Amino acid sequence: MECEFNGYSFCLVQPLSPKQLESLVGLLEQSDTAPVGVLGGRGSLSTGQLPGLGSVVVKHYLRGGILRRFVERHYLRLGKTRPQREFELLEKARALGVNAPRPLGYACRGRVFYQAWIFMREVAEHKRLTELALEEPDAVPPIVKNLACQVIKLMQNRILHVDLHPGNVLVDKQGGVFVVDFDKARYFRGSLLRLRDKYIWRWRRAVIKHGLPDELSEIFCLELKTQR
C-alpha cells in the first residue's frame, strides 16, 4: 500500500498506524548520519525498534564514485526508483527460496530529485561471513555450500547479484545463511554459463580482497560448477 506522511512517500507491505509511521520517520532521519554498512552497500544504515514490528534496519541510499562528491543522496526520478527496484528483487529472491532480509517497504522524499530509503526486518544475532571465516574456520564449509545453493536458485532465474561477496553474507546463530544488498542486482540476458562465470569471478576476487581462506573460494566455485 502507498501513503504520504510528513513529506515522505511510503510503499508498505502492510498498513502502519500514525504512531508507527512517526517512529519510522525517526529511523529514516537517524539514517542520515549513520555509518555506511555492510547490509546496505552504498548506503548508510541504522537499526531501531518499530512498535509492533520489532527490530528493523533502514538503509539510506548514497551515491558512489566521483559523482558522490557533488550529489551524495539525491537521484533523478526516471522510471522505477532505486528502493523500488531493490524491494522487488528482494521479494523475488525470497519467493524463490533464497534467504534474504524481509523487506517491509520503502520511502522517498522529493519529486524530480529524490532521496530514498528501504527498511527491512533485522537478521537477528548474525555475523558476517568475513568475520566467521576468520573466527570459526571449521564452520565455513557447510555455510558456503548453503550459500552456493541459494546462488544457484538466483542463477536459474537469471538474477545477477552484482555485489555478492563474503561481507554481504550474514550467518545467524542457527547457521542460517542470508544474502543481503540487492541494490544493484538485475536480470541477466546472457547465457547461464556466462552468468555462472560472473558469480565465480566476483566471489574469487572478493575472497582474495578480504584476505580470507582459499577454502571459501574453492567450495563455492566447485558447487556452482557441478550444479545440475
MIDOSE-1310 file (N, C-alpha, C; in nm, 2 decimals, decimal comma, always signed):
residues 228
mece	+0,08/-0,12/+0,00/+0,00/+0,00/+0,00/+0,09/+0,12/+0,00; +0,03/+0,23/-0,06/+0,11/+0,36/-0,06/+0,04/+0,46/+0,03; +0,12/+0,55/+0,09/+0,07/+0,66/+0,17/+0,17/+0,77/+0,18; +0,12/+0,89/+0,22/+0,21/+1,00/+0,24/+0,21/+1,04/+0,39
fngy	+0,33/+1,07/+0,44/+0,33/+1,11/+0,58/+0,45/+1,20/+0,61; +0,43/+1,32/+0,66/+0,54/+1,41/+0,70/+0,64/+1,44/+0,58; +0,58/+1,45/+0,46/+0,67/+1,48/+0,35/+0,74/+1,36/+0,28; +0,71/+1,24/+0,33/+0,76/+1,12/+0,28/+0,66/+1,04/+0,20
sfcl	+0,69/+0,98/+0,09/+0,60/+0,89/+0,02/+0,64/+0,75/+0,05; +0,55/+0,67/+0,11/+0,58/+0,53/+0,15/+0,51/+0,43/+0,06; +0,58/+0,32/+0,04/+0,52/+0,20/-0,01/+0,54/+0,09/+0,09; +0,43/+0,04/+0,15/+0,44/-0,05/+0,26/+0,38/-0,19/+0,23
vqpl	+0,44/-0,29/+0,29/+0,39/-0,43/+0,28/+0,26/-0,44/+0,35; +0,25/-0,37/+0,47/+0,13/-0,37/+0,55/+0,10/-0,23/+0,60; -0,02/-0,20/+0,63/-0,05/-0,07/+0,68/+0,01/-0,04/+0,82; +0,05/+0,08/+0,84/+0,11/+0,12/+0,97/+0,03/+0,23/+1,03
spkq	+0,02/+0,23/+1,16/-0,05/+0,33/+1,23/+0,03/+0,46/+1,23; -0,04/+0,58/+1,26/+0,04/+0,70/+1,26/+0,15/+0,70/+1,36; +0,14/+0,63/+1,47/+0,25/+0,62/+1,57/+0,36/+0,54/+1,51; +0,33/+0,43/+1,44/+0,44/+0,35/+1,38/+0,51/+0,44/+1,27
lesl	+0,43/+0,51/+1,19/+0,49/+0,59/+1,08/+0,58/+0,70/+1,14; +0,54/+0,76/+1,25/+0,62/+0,86/+1,32/+0,75/+0,80/+1,37; +0,75/+0,68/+1,42/+0,87/+0,61/+1,46/+0,96/+0,58/+1,34; +0,89/+0,54/+1,23/+0,97/+0,51/+1,11/+1,04/+0,63/+1,06
vgll	+0,97/+0,74/+1,05/+1,03/+0,87/+1,01/+1,15/+0,90/+1,09; +1,14/+0,88/+1,22/+1,26/+0,90/+1,31/+1,38/+0,81/+1,27; +1,35/+0,69/+1,23/+1,46/+0,60/+1,19/+1,52/+0,64/+1,05; +1,43/+0,69/+0,96/+1,48/+0,74/+0,84/+1,57/+0,86/+0,86
eqsd	+1,54/+0,95/+0,95/+1,62/+1,07/+0,97/+1,75/+1,03/+1,05; +1,74/+0,93/+1,13/+1,86/+0,88/+1,20/+1,96/+0,82/+1,10; +1,91/+0,76/+0,99/+2,00/+0,70/+0,90/+2,08/+0,80/+0,82; +2,04/+0,93/+0,83/+2,11/+1,04/+0,76/+2,26/+1,05/+0,81
tapv	+2,28/+1,02/+0,93/+2,41/+1,03/+0,99/+2,47/+0,90/+1,03; +2,40/+0,79/+1,00/+2,46/+0,66/+1,03/+2,57/+0,62/+0,94; +2,66/+0,53/+0,99/+2,78/+0,49/+0,91/+2,74/+0,40/+0,79; +2,82/+0,40/+0,69/+2,80/+0,31/+0,58/+2,82/+0,17/+0,63
gvlg	+2,73/+0,08/+0,59/+2,73/-0,05/+0,65/+2,73/-0,16/+0,55; +2,76/-0,28/+0,59/+2,76/-0,40/+0,50/+2,63/-0,43/+0,44; +2,53/-0,43/+0,53/+2,39/-0,47/+0,48/+2,35/-0,38/+0,36; +2,40/-0,26/+0,36/+2,34/-0,17/+0,26/+2,43/-0,14/+0,14
grgs	+2,56/-0,19/+0,14/+2,65/-0,15/+0,03/+2,67/+0,00/+0,03; +2,63/+0,07/-0,08/+2,64/+0,21/-0,08/+2,52/+0,28/-0,01; +2,52/+0,27/+0,12/+2,41/+0,33/+0,19/+2,45/+0,34/+0,34; +2,39/+0,43/+0,41/+2,41/+0,44/+0,55/+2,30/+0,37/+0,62
lstg	+2,33/+0,30/+0,72/+2,24/+0,21/+0,79/+2,21/+0,25/+0,93; +2,09/+0,23/+0,97/+2,05/+0,25/+1,11/+1,96/+0,14/+1,15; +1,97/+0,10/+1,28/+1,88/-0,01/+1,33/+1,80/+0,05/+1,45; +1,68/+0,01/+1,45/+1,59/+0,06/+1,56/+1,47/-0,03/+1,58
qlpg	+1,39/+0,01/+1,68/+1,27/-0,07/+1,71/+1,15/+0,00/+1,65; +1,07/-0,07/+1,58/+0,94/-0,02/+1,53/+0,83/-0,08/+1,61; +0,75/+0,00/+1,68/+0,64/-0,06/+1,76/+0,55/-0,16/+1,69; +0,54/-0,28/+1,74/+0,46/-0,38/+1,68/+0,53/-0,46/+1,58
lgsv	+0,65/-0,42/+1,53/+0,72/-0,50/+1,43/+0,86/-0,54/+1,48; +0,91/-0,49/+1,59/+1,04/-0,53/+1,64/+1,15/-0,45/+1,57; +1,27/-0,52/+1,57/+1,39/-0,46/+1,52/+1,40/-0,45/+1,37; +1,42/-0,33/+1,32/+1,43/-0,31/+1,17/+1,56/-0,24/+1,14
vvkh	+1,60/-0,26/+1,01/+1,72/-0,19/+0,96/+1,67/-0,10/+0,85; +1,72/+0,02/+0,85/+1,69/+0,12/+0,75/+1,81/+0,16/+0,67; +1,80/+0,15/+0,54/+1,92/+0,19/+0,46/+1,88/+0,32/+0,38; +1,96/+0,42/+0,39/+1,95/+0,55/+0,32/+2,05/+0,54/+0,20
ylrg	+2,00/+0,54/+0,08/+2,08/+0,52/-0,04/+2,18/+0,64/-0,06; +2,30/+0,60/-0,09/+2,41/+0,70/-0,12/+2,47/+0,67/-0,25; +2,51/+0,78/-0,32/+2,58/+0,76/-0,44/+2,72/+0,71/-0,42; +2,78/+0,65/-0,52/+2,92/+0,61/-0,52/+3,00/+0,68/-0,62
gilr	+3,13/+0,65/-0,62/+3,22/+0,71/-0,73/+3,24/+0,86/-0,71; +3,28/+0,92/-0,82/+3,32/+1,06/-0,83/+3,19/+1,15/-0,81; +3,08/+1,10/-0,86/+2,96/+1,18/-0,85/+2,92/+1,21/-0,71; +2,96/+1,12/-0,62/+2,92/+1,13/-0,48/+2,98/+1,26/-0,42
rfve	+3,09/+1,31/-0,47/+3,15/+1,43/-0,42/+3,05/+1,55/-0,44; +2,97/+1,55/-0,54/+2,88/+1,66/-0,57/+2,74/+1,64/-0,53; +2,69/+1,52/-0,55/+2,55/+1,48/-0,51/+2,55/+1,35/-0,44; +2,54/+1,35/-0,31/+2,56/+1,23/-0,23/+2,43/+1,15/-0,22
rhyl	+2,32/+1,22/-0,19/+2,20/+1,15/-0,15/+2,08/+1,17/-0,24; +2,09/+1,24/-0,35/+1,97/+1,26/-0,44/+1,99/+1,19/-0,57; +1,87/+1,15/-0,62/+1,86/+1,08/-0,75/+1,76/+1,15/-0,84; +1,78/+1,14/-0,97/+1,68/+1,19/-1,06/+1,57/+1,08/-1,09
rlgk	+1,45/+1,12/-1,07/+1,34/+1,02/-1,08/+1,31/+0,99/-1,23; +1,36/+0,88/-1,27/+1,34/+0,83/-1,41/+1,29/+0,68/-1,40; +1,17/+0,65/-1,42/+1,12/+0,52/-1,41/+1,11/+0,47/-1,26; +1,14/+0,35/-1,24/+1,13/+0,30/-1,10/+1,24/+0,36/-1,02
trpq	+1,21/+0,39/-0,89/+1,31/+0,44/-0,80/+1,41/+0,33/-0,76; +1,52/+0,37/-0,70/+1,62/+0,28/-0,66/+1,57/+0,18/-0,55; +1,50/+0,23/-0,45/+1,45/+0,14/-0,35/+1,34/+0,04/-0,40; +1,26/+0,09/-0,50/+1,16/+0,01/-0,56/+1,22/-0,11/-0,63
refe	+1,33/-0,09/-0,70/+1,40/-0,20/-0,77/+1,45/-0,30/-0,67; +1,52/-0,25/-0,56/+1,57/-0,34/-0,47/+1,46/-0,42/-0,39; +1,36/-0,35/-0,36/+1,24/-0,41/-0,29/+1,19/-0,53/-0,38; +1,17/-0,50/-0,50/+1,11/-0,60/-0,59/+1,20/-0,72/-0,61
llek	+1,33/-0,70/-0,61/+1,42/-0,81/-0,63/+1,44/-0,89/-0,50; +1,43/-0,82/-0,38/+1,43/-0,89/-0,25/+1,30/-0,98/-0,25; +1,19/-0,93/-0,29/+1,07/-1,01/-0,28/+1,08/-1,13/-0,38; +1,13/-1,11/-0,49/+1,15/-1,22/-0,59/+1,24/-1,32/-0,54
aral	+1,36/-1,28/-0,48/+1,46/-1,38/-0,43/+1,39/-1,46/-0,32; +1,32/-1,40/-0,23/+1,26/-1,47/-0,12/+1,15/-1,57/-0,17; +1,08/-1,53/-0,28/+0,98/-1,62/-0,33/+1,05/-1,74/-0,40; +1,17/-1,73/-0,44/+1,25/-1,84/-0,50/+1,31/-1,93/-0,39
gvna	+1,30/-1,89/-0,26/+1,35/-1,97/-0,16/+1,49/-1,93/-0,11; +1,53/-1,81/-0,16/+1,66/-1,76/-0,12/+1,64/-1,68/+0,02; +1,73/-1,71/+0,11/+1,72/-1,64/+0,24/+1,77/-1,50/+0,22; +1,69/-1,40/+0,24/+1,72/-1,26/+0,23/+1,64/-1,19/+0,33
prpl	+1,69/-1,07/+0,38/+1,61/-0,99/+0,47/+1,47/-0,97/+0,42; +1,37/-0,97/+0,51/+1,23/-0,95/+0,47/+1,20/-0,80/+0,46; +1,18/-0,75/+0,34/+1,15/-0,61/+0,32/+1,02/-0,57/+0,38; +1,01/-0,45/+0,44/+0,89/-0,40/+0,50/+0,83/-0,29/+0,42
gyac	+0,91/-0,23/+0,33/+0,87/-0,12/+0,25/+0,98/-0,03/+0,21; +0,95/+0,08/+0,14/+1,05/+0,18/+0,11/+0,99/+0,32/+0,11; +1,07/+0,42/+0,11/+1,02/+0,55/+0,12/+1,11/+0,64/+0,03; +1,05/+0,75/-0,02/+1,12/+0,85/-0,10/+1,07/+0,99/-0,05
rgrv	+1,16/+1,09/-0,07/+1,12/+1,23/-0,03/+1,17/+1,31/-0,15; +1,08/+1,39/-0,21/+1,12/+1,47/-0,32/+1,05/+1,42/-0,45; +1,03/+1,51/-0,55/+0,96/+1,47/-0,67/+1,06/+1,44/-0,78; +1,11/+1,55/-0,84/+1,20/+1,52/-0,96/+1,33/+1,47/-0,91
fyqa	+1,39/+1,53/-0,81/+1,51/+1,48/-0,74/+1,47/+1,42/-0,60; +1,50/+1,30/-0,58/+1,45/+1,24/-0,45/+1,56/+1,17/-0,37; +1,54/+1,16/-0,24/+1,62/+1,08/-0,15/+1,54/+0,95/-0,13; +1,61/+0,84/-0,09/+1,54/+0,71/-0,09/+1,59/+0,63/+0,03
wifm	+1,50/+0,55/+0,08/+1,53/+0,46/+0,19/+1,46/+0,32/+0,16; +1,51/+0,22/+0,21/+1,44/+0,09/+0,22/+1,45/+0,04/+0,36; +1,35/-0,03/+0,41/+1,36/-0,08/+0,55/+1,31/-0,22/+0,55; +1,37/-0,30/+0,64/+1,35/-0,44/+0,64/+1,37/-0,50/+0,78
reva	+1,33/-0,62/+0,81/+1,35/-0,68/+0,94/+1,50/-0,71/+0,95; +1,55/-0,69/+1,07/+1,69/-0,72/+1,10/+1,71/-0,87/+1,11; +1,82/-0,92/+1,06/+1,86/-1,06/+1,08/+1,92/-1,06/+1,22; +1,85/-1,14/+1,31/+1,89/-1,14/+1,45/+2,02/-1,21/+1,47
ehkr	+2,10/-1,15/+1,56/+2,22/-1,21/+1,61/+2,31/-1,28/+1,50; +2,35/-1,20/+1,41/+2,42/-1,25/+1,30/+2,57/-1,21/+1,30; +2,65/-1,28/+1,22/+2,78/-1,24/+1,19/+2,80/-1,24/+1,04; +2,89/-1,15/+0,99/+2,92/-1,16/+0,85/+3,01/-1,28/+0,82
ltel	+3,00/-1,33/+0,70/+3,08/-1,44/+0,67/+3,23/-1,41/+0,67; +3,26/-1,28/+0,65/+3,40/-1,24/+0,66/+3,46/-1,26/+0,80; +3,37/-1,23/+0,90/+3,42/-1,25/+1,04/+3,42/-1,40/+1,08; +3,32/-1,47/+1,04/+3,31/-1,61/+1,08/+3,42/-1,69/+1,02
alee	+3,46/-1,66/+0,90/+3,57/-1,74/+0,83/+3,70/-1,73/+0,90; +3,72/-1,62/+0,97/+3,84/-1,60/+1,05/+3,83/-1,65/+1,19; +3,71/-1,64/+1,25/+3,70/-1,67/+1,39/+3,66/-1,82/+1,40; +3,59/-1,88/+1,31/+3,54/-2,02/+1,32/+3,56/-2,09/+1,18
pdav	+3,68/-2,11/+1,14/+3,70/-2,17/+1,00/+3,64/-2,30/+0,98; +3,62/-2,38/+1,09/+3,56/-2,52/+1,08/+3,42/-2,51/+1,04; +3,35/-2,40/+1,07/+3,21/-2,38/+1,04/+3,18/-2,34/+0,90; +3,29/-2,31/+0,83/+3,27/-2,24/+0,70/+3,22/-2,34/+0,59
ppiv	+3,27/-2,46/+0,57/+3,23/-2,55/+0,46/+3,07/-2,56/+0,44; +3,00/-2,60/+0,55/+2,85/-2,62/+0,52/+2,78/-2,48/+0,49; +2,84/-2,38/+0,55/+2,78/-2,24/+0,52/+2,80/-2,20/+0,38; +2,92/-2,22/+0,33/+2,94/-2,19/+0,19/+2,86/-2,28/+0,09
knla	+2,84/-2,40/+0,13/+2,76/-2,49/+0,04/+2,61/-2,44/+0,04; +2,57/-2,40/+0,16/+2,43/-2,34/+0,17/+2,42/-2,22/+0,09; +2,52/-2,13/+0,09/+2,52/-2,01/+0,02/+2,51/-2,04/-0,13; +2,60/-2,14/-0,18/+2,60/-2,18/-0,32/+2,47/-2,23/-0,37
cqvi	+2,40/-2,30/-0,28/+2,26/-2,35/-0,32/+2,17/-2,23/-0,35; +2,18/-2,13/-0,27/+2,09/-2,01/-0,28/+2,13/-1,93/-0,41; +2,26/-1,92/-0,43/+2,31/-1,85/-0,55/+2,26/-1,93/-0,68; +2,26/-2,06/-0,67/+2,22/-2,14/-0,79/+2,07/-2,11/-0,82
klmq	+1,99/-2,09/-0,71/+1,85/-2,05/-0,74/+1,84/-1,92/-0,81; +1,93/-1,82/-0,77/+1,93/-1,69/-0,84/+1,97/-1,71/-0,98; +2,07/-1,79/-1,01/+2,12/-1,82/-1,14/+2,02/-1,88/-1,23; +1,95/-1,98/-1,18/+1,84/-2,05/-1,26/+1,73/-1,96/-1,30
nril	+1,72/-1,85/-1,22/+1,61/-1,75/-1,26/+1,68/-1,62/-1,32; +1,80/-1,63/-1,36/+1,87/-1,53/-1,43/+1,88/-1,40/-1,35; +1,90/-1,41/-1,22/+1,92/-1,29/-1,14/+2,07/-1,28/-1,11; +2,13/-1,17/-1,14/+2,27/-1,15/-1,11/+2,28/-1,05/-0,99
hvdl	+2,34/-1,10/-0,88/+2,36/-1,02/-0,76/+2,50/-0,96/-0,78; +2,50/-0,84/-0,83/+2,62/-0,78/-0,88/+2,73/-0,76/-0,77; +2,69/-0,75/-0,65/+2,79/-0,72/-0,54/+2,79/-0,84/-0,44; +2,79/-0,96/-0,49/+2,80/-1,07/-0,40/+2,94/-1,09/-0,35
hpgn	+2,96/-1,08/-0,22/+3,09/-1,10/-0,16/+3,07/-1,15/-0,01; +3,17/-1,20/+0,06/+3,15/-1,25/+0,19/+3,10/-1,15/+0,29; +3,12/-1,02/+0,27/+3,06/-0,92/+0,36/+2,92/-0,90/+0,34; +2,86/-0,95/+0,23/+2,72/-0,94/+0,20/+2,65/-1,07/+0,23
vlvd	+2,71/-1,16/+0,31/+2,65/-1,28/+0,35/+2,65/-1,28/+0,51; +2,53/-1,29/+0,56/+2,51/-1,30/+0,71/+2,48/-1,44/+0,75; +2,53/-1,47/+0,87/+2,50/-1,61/+0,93/+2,45/-1,59/+1,07; +2,33/-1,64/+1,09/+2,27/-1,63/+1,23/+2,32/-1,74/+1,32
kqgg	+2,28/-1,74/+1,44/+2,33/-1,83/+1,54/+2,29/-1,98/+1,51; +2,18/-1,99/+1,43/+2,14/-2,13/+1,40/+2,21/-2,18/+1,27; +2,30/-2,10/+1,22/+2,37/-2,14/+1,09/+2,29/-2,10/+0,97; +2,18/-2,02/+0,98/+2,11/-1,98/+0,87/+2,19/-1,88/+0,79
vfvv	+2,19/-1,89/+0,66/+2,27/-1,80/+0,57/+2,18/-1,71/+0,50; +2,21/-1,58/+0,50/+2,13/-1,47/+0,44/+2,21/-1,39/+0,34; +2,16/-1,38/+0,22/+2,22/-1,29/+0,12/+2,16/-1,16/+0,13; +2,24/-1,05/+0,14/+2,19/-0,92/+0,15/+2,24/-0,82/+0,04
dfdk	+2,19/-0,70/+0,04/+2,23/-0,60/-0,05/+2,20/-0,63/-0,20; +2,07/-0,63/-0,23/+2,03/-0,65/-0,37/+2,01/-0,52/-0,45; +2,08/-0,41/-0,40/+2,06/-0,28/-0,46/+2,10/-0,28/-0,61; +2,21/-0,34/-0,65/+2,25/-0,34/-0,79/+2,21/-0,47/-0,86
aryf	+2,14/-0,56/-0,80/+2,10/-0,68/-0,86/+2,02/-0,65/-0,99; +2,02/-0,74/-1,08/+1,95/-0,72/-1,21/+1,93/-0,86/-1,28; +1,84/-0,86/-1,37/+1,82/-0,97/-1,45/+1,92/-0,98/-1,56; +1,97/-1,10/-1,59/+2,09/-1,12/-1,68/+2,04/-1,17/-1,81
rgsl	+2,08/-1,11/-1,92/+2,03/-1,15/-2,05/+2,12/-1,25/-2,12; +2,24/-1,28/-2,07/+2,33/-1,37/-2,14/+2,30/-1,51/-2,10; +2,40/-1,60/-2,14/+2,38/-1,74/-2,12/+2,40/-1,78/-1,97; +2,34/-1,89/-1,93/+2,36/-1,93/-1,79/+2,51/-1,96/-1,75
lrlr	+2,58/-2,01/-1,85/+2,72/-2,04/-1,83/+2,80/-1,91/-1,81; +2,76/-1,81/-1,88/+2,83/-1,68/-1,86/+2,79/-1,62/-1,73; +2,67/-1,64/-1,69/+2,62/-1,59/-1,56/+2,69/-1,66/-1,45; +2,71/-1,79/-1,46/+2,78/-1,86/-1,36/+2,93/-1,81/-1,34
dkyi	+2,99/-1,79/-1,46/+3,13/-1,74/-1,46/+3,14/-1,60/-1,39; +3,04/-1,52/-1,41/+3,04/-1,39/-1,34/+3,04/-1,41/-1,19; +2,95/-1,49/-1,14/+2,94/-1,52/-1,00/+3,08/-1,57/-0,95; +3,14/-1,67/-1,02/+3,26/-1,73/-0,97/+3,37/-1,63/-0,97
wrwr	+3,38/-1,55/-1,08/+3,49/-1,45/-1,08/+3,47/-1,34/-0,97; +3,35/-1,30/-0,95/+3,33/-1,20/-0,85/+3,36/-1,25/-0,71; +3,32/-1,38/-0,68/+3,34/-1,44/-0,55/+3,49/-1,46/-0,53; +3,56/-1,51/-0,62/+3,71/-1,53/-0,61/+3,78/-1,40/-0,58
ravi	+3,75/-1,30/-0,65/+3,81/-1,17/-0,63/+3,79/-1,12/-0,49; +3,66/-1,14/-0,44/+3,63/-1,08/-0,31/+3,70/-1,16/-0,20; +3,71/-1,29/-0,21/+3,78/-1,37/-0,11/+3,92/-1,33/-0,10; +3,99/-1,30/-0,21/+4,13/-1,26/-0,21/+4,14/-1,12/-0,15
khgl	+4,04/-1,03/-0,19/+4,05/-0,89/-0,14/+4,03/-0,88/+0,01; +3,94/-0,97/+0,07/+3,92/-0,97/+0,21/+4,03/-1,05/+0,28; +4,12/-1,12/+0,21/+4,22/-1,19/+0,28/+4,17/-1,31/+0,35; +4,07/-1,38/+0,29/+4,00/-1,49/+0,36/+4,06/-1,63/+0,31
pdel	+4,04/-1,74/+0,38/+4,09/-1,87/+0,34/+4,05/-1,91/+0,20; +4,14/-1,97/+0,12/+4,11/-2,01/-0,01/+3,99/-2,11/-0,02; +3,96/-2,18/+0,10/+3,86/-2,27/+0,10/+3,72/-2,21/+0,07; +3,70/-2,09/+0,10/+3,57/-2,02/+0,07/+3,55/-2,02/-0,08
seif	+3,66/-1,99/-0,15/+3,65/-1,98/-0,29/+3,64/-2,12/-0,36; +3,72/-2,21/-0,31/+3,72/-2,35/-0,37/+3,58/-2,42/-0,36; +3,52/-2,41/-0,24/+3,39/-2,48/-0,21/+3,28/-2,41/-0,30; +3,28/-2,28/-0,29/+3,18/-2,21/-0,36/+3,18/-2,24/-0,51
clel	+3,30/-2,22/-0,57/+3,32/-2,24/-0,71/+3,29/-2,39/-0,76; +3,33/-2,48/-0,68/+3,30/-2,62/-0,71/+3,15/-2,65/-0,71; +3,08/-2,60/-0,61/+2,94/-2,62/-0,60/+2,87/-2,56/-0,73; +2,91/-2,44/-0,77/+2,84/-2,38/-0,89/+2,88/-2,45/-1,01
ktqr	+3,00/-2,50/-1,02/+3,04/-2,57/-1,14/+2,98/-2,71/-1,16; +2,94/-2,77/-1,05/+2,88/-2,91/-1,05/+2,73/-2,91/-1,04; +2,67/-2,79/-1,04/+2,52/-2,78/-1,02/+2,46/-2,83/-1,15; +2,34/-2,90/-1,13/+2,26/-2,95/-1,24/+2,14/-2,87/-1,26
